[in-house]
Amino acid sequence: MTDRADKQVIDTLNRVLEMELAGAIHYTHYSFMVYGYGRIPIVKWLEEQATESMDHARAAGEMITQLGAHPSLAIG
């Protein structure tokens, strides 16, 4: 790949990383907000989504590192 293509790939992966981190935070926050009858399955689903978002963030971060760049510290 060219330097320009590398930069585009890294920028895209950093955006993915930022959005997935934001998703994990939002799902976790929403899980705290659920109350009432039937709360447990909804909280469980939200926590599973947060875990999946973190898995995606880790994968994107690993790809960025493998390309020799630094993963973003920002959260989308």
Rosetta blueprint (number, residue, H / E / L):
1 M L
2 T L
3 D H
4 R H
5 A H
6 D H
7 K H
8 Q H
9 V H
10 I H
11 D H
12 T H
13 L H
14 N H
15 R H
16 V H
17 L H
18 E H
19 M H
20 E H
21 L H
22 A H
23 G H
24 A H
25 I H
26 H H
27 Y H
28 T H
29 H H
30 Y H
31 S H
32 F H
33 M H
34 V L
35 Y L
36 G L
37 Y L
38 G L
39 R H
40 I H
41 P H
42 I H
43 V H
44 K H
45 W H
46 L H
47 E H
48 E H
49 Q H
50 A H
51 T H
52 E H
53 S H
54 M H
55 D H
56 H H
57 A H
58 R H
59 A H
60 A H
61 G H
62 E H
63 M H
64 I H
65 T H
66 Q H
67 L L
68 G L
69 A L
70 H L
71 P L
72 S L
73 L L
74 A L
75 I L
76 G L
